[in-house]
Amino acid sequence: MSKNGAGRPKQTELECLRSLTSRLFLKYQNLMRLSDADLEEKHLQYDAAKGKMGRPALSIKIKRERALKSFENALKKYQEQEKAEGVEPVPFATIALTKVKDNAGRPGMNELDRLRRYIRQQEVLIFELELVQLNETASSSTIPERTGKRIPRTPLEQIQVLKKKIELAKQDQQVIAASLPLIDVLKSERNEIRADLRQFKMLINKPDHWQMRKMRLRYTDEYALAQIEQLEINLQNINEK
């Protein structure tokens, strides 16, 4: 426990292993509970998009196999630690429910939060590619030389791919929001507003911070101040619902 008495007591090695085993079991259980179609839809690489970019998605089979192996290894280490400490073995059902009943720590993101973060990341990439477009010389804007099996995409082509991914993500947002309780949707919207507020306030208060480099290129102080005012109104409206 910290010196001022805040926080929860430090866990023993056995308690840490028990928590880890429970988390990994819940992860494996969630993967097995969902259908293959559900898991494909949840994957944020959007392999269905034309001109897919980035690392190929892992197959559902590999995800489940890895989750099971991680859980089994954690359970084995926990049981070995039980024997080493000479304590009475805890029933597996009790171990599995450890993290279900544990509300400590920051609340995890729901699917809407993950989609919002994904969209933010793609928007930043689009902005960077737009800068590349603006800085291109006449010679570099010609058809690129073939260096391998395919011609590299131009910045404009990459932007089109990213916009397609954002479009698919927003479609998923609508589907997921319709299936969630209103309280979860409002929490996600509140998280989004708070994230925007932090960014714009930091842009005004710490404009030279390295994290503000990209935002400084995108937004003026006047725009940031107007956004802060509007976002605070939006946050107040959500808190009153």
C-alpha positions as CSV (number, residue, x, y, z in Angstrom):
1,M,0.0,0.0,0.0
2,S,1.2,3.5,-0.7
3,K,2.5,5.8,2.0
4,N,-0.7,7.9,2.1
5,G,-2.8,4.8,2.5
6,A,-4.5,5.2,-1.0
7,G,-4.9,2.3,-3.4
8,R,-5.2,-1.4,-2.7
9,P,-2.7,-3.7,-0.9
10,K,0.1,-5.2,-3.0
11,Q,-0.7,-8.6,-4.2
12,T,1.4,-11.7,-3.3
13,E,3.0,-13.7,-6.0
14,L,0.2,-16.3,-5.6
15,E,-2.5,-13.7,-5.9
16,C,-0.9,-12.3,-9.0
17,L,-0.7,-15.7,-10.7
18,R,-4.4,-16.3,-9.7
19,S,-5.5,-13.0,-11.3
20,L,-3.5,-13.7,-14.4
21,T,-5.0,-17.2,-14.8
22,S,-8.5,-15.8,-14.4
23,R,-7.9,-13.1,-17.0
24,L,-6.6,-15.5,-19.5
25,F,-9.4,-18.0,-18.9
26,L,-12.0,-15.2,-19.4
27,K,-10.2,-14.2,-22.6
28,Y,-10.2,-17.8,-23.9
29,Q,-13.9,-18.2,-22.9
30,N,-14.9,-15.1,-24.7
31,L,-13.2,-16.2,-27.9
32,M,-15.0,-19.6,-27.7
33,R,-18.3,-18.0,-27.0
34,L,-18.4,-15.9,-30.1
35,S,-19.0,-17.3,-33.5
36,D,-16.4,-17.2,-36.3
37,A,-18.5,-14.6,-38.1
38,D,-18.7,-12.4,-34.9
39,L,-14.9,-12.5,-34.5
40,E,-14.3,-11.6,-38.2
41,E,-16.6,-8.6,-37.9
42,K,-14.9,-7.4,-34.7
43,H,-11.4,-7.5,-36.3
44,L,-10.3,-3.9,-36.8
45,Q,-8.0,-4.6,-39.8
46,Y,-11.1,-4.7,-42.1
47,D,-9.7,-7.3,-44.5
48,A,-12.9,-7.0,-46.5
49,A,-11.8,-3.4,-47.6
50,K,-10.4,-3.1,-51.0
51,G,-6.7,-2.6,-51.1
52,K,-6.2,-3.8,-47.5
53,M,-3.0,-2.5,-45.8
54,G,-0.9,-3.6,-42.9
55,R,-0.2,-7.0,-41.3
56,P,-2.6,-9.8,-42.2
57,A,-5.1,-10.7,-39.5
58,L,-4.5,-13.9,-37.5
59,S,-7.0,-16.7,-38.2
60,I,-9.6,-17.4,-35.6
61,K,-8.2,-20.9,-35.0
62,I,-4.7,-19.4,-34.2
63,K,-6.2,-16.9,-31.8
64,R,-8.1,-19.6,-29.9
65,E,-5.1,-21.9,-29.8
66,R,-2.8,-19.1,-28.4
67,A,-5.4,-18.1,-25.8
68,L,-5.8,-21.7,-24.6
69,K,-2.1,-22.2,-24.4
70,S,-1.5,-19.0,-22.5
71,F,-4.3,-19.9,-20.0
72,E,-3.0,-23.5,-19.5
73,N,0.6,-22.2,-18.8
74,A,-0.7,-19.7,-16.3
75,L,-2.8,-22.3,-14.5
76,K,0.2,-24.6,-14.3
77,K,2.4,-21.9,-12.8
78,Y,-0.4,-21.0,-10.3
79,Q,-0.8,-24.7,-9.2
80,E,3.0,-25.0,-8.9
81,Q,3.1,-21.9,-6.7
82,E,0.3,-23.4,-4.5
83,K,2.4,-26.5,-3.9
84,A,5.6,-24.4,-3.2
85,E,3.8,-22.3,-0.6
86,G,2.0,-25.4,0.9
87,V,-1.4,-23.9,0.8
88,E,-4.7,-25.7,0.2
89,P,-5.5,-25.9,-3.5
90,V,-8.3,-23.5,-4.6
91,P,-11.1,-24.9,-6.7
92,F,-10.8,-24.0,-10.4
93,A,-14.3,-22.3,-10.4
94,T,-13.1,-19.9,-7.7
95,I,-9.9,-19.1,-9.7
96,A,-12.0,-18.5,-12.9
97,L,-14.3,-16.0,-11.1
98,T,-11.5,-14.0,-9.5
99,K,-11.4,-11.2,-12.2
100,V,-15.2,-11.3,-12.8
101,K,-15.7,-10.0,-9.3
102,D,-12.7,-7.6,-9.4
103,N,-13.6,-4.0,-10.3
104,A,-10.2,-2.5,-9.6
105,G,-8.4,-0.4,-12.1
106,R,-9.5,1.7,-15.0
107,P,-12.7,0.6,-16.8
108,G,-11.9,-1.3,-20.0
109,M,-12.9,0.0,-23.4
110,N,-16.0,-1.3,-25.0
111,E,-16.3,-2.0,-28.7
112,L,-17.5,1.6,-29.5
113,D,-14.4,3.0,-27.8
114,R,-12.1,0.7,-29.8
115,L,-13.8,1.7,-33.0
116,R,-13.5,5.4,-32.1
117,R,-9.7,5.0,-31.4
118,Y,-9.3,3.1,-34.7
119,I,-11.0,5.9,-36.6
120,R,-8.8,8.4,-35.0
121,Q,-5.7,6.5,-36.0
122,Q,-6.8,6.3,-39.6
123,E,-7.6,10.0,-39.7
124,V,-4.1,10.9,-38.5
125,L,-2.6,8.7,-41.2
126,I,-4.8,10.4,-43.8
127,F,-3.6,13.8,-42.6
128,E,0.0,12.7,-42.9
129,L,-0.5,11.4,-46.4
130,E,-2.2,14.7,-47.4
131,L,1.0,16.5,-46.2
132,V,3.0,14.2,-48.4
133,Q,0.8,15.0,-51.3
134,L,1.3,18.7,-50.8
135,N,5.0,18.4,-50.6
136,E,5.4,16.2,-53.7
137,T,7.4,17.6,-56.5
138,A,6.4,17.2,-60.2
139,S,8.9,14.4,-60.7
140,S,7.8,12.4,-57.7
141,S,4.1,12.7,-58.7
142,T,4.7,10.7,-61.9
143,I,4.0,7.0,-62.1
144,P,6.3,5.2,-59.6
145,E,8.9,2.8,-60.9
146,R,8.0,-0.9,-60.5
147,T,10.4,-2.2,-57.9
148,G,8.8,-5.5,-57.0
149,K,5.6,-7.5,-57.7
150,R,3.4,-4.5,-57.6
151,I,3.6,-0.7,-58.1
152,P,3.6,1.1,-54.8
153,R,0.4,3.0,-54.0
154,T,0.4,6.7,-54.4
155,P,-0.5,8.9,-51.4
156,L,-3.9,9.5,-53.0
157,E,-4.6,5.7,-53.4
158,Q,-3.5,5.1,-49.8
159,I,-5.9,7.8,-48.6
160,Q,-8.8,6.2,-50.5
161,V,-8.0,2.9,-48.8
162,L,-8.0,4.5,-45.3
163,K,-11.3,6.3,-46.0
164,K,-12.8,3.0,-47.0
165,K,-11.7,1.6,-43.6
166,I,-13.2,4.5,-41.8
167,E,-16.5,4.1,-43.6
168,L,-16.6,0.4,-42.6
169,A,-15.8,1.3,-39.0
170,K,-18.6,3.9,-38.8
171,Q,-21.0,1.3,-40.2
172,D,-19.9,-1.1,-37.4
173,Q,-20.4,1.7,-34.9
174,Q,-24.0,2.1,-35.8
175,V,-24.6,-1.7,-35.6
176,I,-22.9,-2.0,-32.2
177,A,-24.5,1.2,-30.7
178,A,-28.0,-0.2,-31.6
179,S,-27.2,-3.4,-29.7
180,L,-25.8,-1.8,-26.6
181,P,-27.6,-0.4,-23.5
182,L,-28.0,3.4,-23.7
183,I,-25.8,3.8,-20.6
184,D,-22.9,2.1,-22.5
185,V,-23.4,4.3,-25.6
186,L,-23.4,7.5,-23.4
187,K,-20.2,6.3,-21.6
188,S,-18.5,5.9,-25.0
189,E,-19.6,9.3,-26.2
190,R,-18.4,10.8,-22.9
191,N,-15.0,9.1,-23.3
192,E,-14.7,10.5,-26.8
193,I,-15.5,14.1,-25.7
194,R,-13.1,13.9,-22.8
195,A,-10.3,12.7,-25.1
196,D,-11.0,15.6,-27.5
197,L,-11.0,18.0,-24.6
198,R,-7.7,16.8,-23.3
199,Q,-6.1,17.2,-26.8
200,F,-7.4,20.7,-27.5
201,K,-6.6,22.0,-24.0
202,M,-3.1,20.6,-24.3
203,L,-2.8,22.4,-27.7
204,I,-3.6,25.7,-26.1
205,N,-1.6,25.2,-22.8
206,K,1.4,23.3,-24.1
207,P,1.7,24.1,-27.8
208,D,5.4,23.2,-27.9
209,H,4.9,19.7,-26.5
210,W,6.1,17.0,-28.9
211,Q,2.6,15.3,-28.9
212,M,1.1,18.5,-30.3
213,R,3.3,18.6,-33.4
214,K,0.6,17.1,-35.7
215,M,-2.3,19.0,-34.1
216,R,-0.4,22.3,-34.4
217,L,-0.3,21.7,-38.2
218,R,-4.0,20.9,-38.3
219,Y,-5.7,23.4,-36.0
220,T,-5.4,27.1,-35.1
221,D,-5.8,28.4,-31.6
222,E,-9.1,30.0,-32.5
223,Y,-10.4,26.6,-33.8
224,A,-9.2,24.8,-30.6
225,L,-10.8,27.4,-28.3
226,A,-14.1,27.1,-30.1
227,Q,-13.9,23.3,-29.9
228,I,-13.2,23.4,-26.2
229,E,-16.3,25.5,-25.6
230,Q,-18.5,23.3,-27.7
231,L,-17.1,20.0,-26.2
232,E,-17.7,21.3,-22.7
233,I,-21.4,22.0,-23.6
234,N,-21.7,18.5,-25.1
235,L,-20.2,16.9,-22.1
236,Q,-22.6,18.7,-19.8
237,N,-25.5,17.6,-21.9
238,I,-24.4,13.9,-21.7
239,N,-23.9,14.1,-17.9
240,E,-27.4,15.4,-17.5
241,K,-29.0,12.4,-19.4
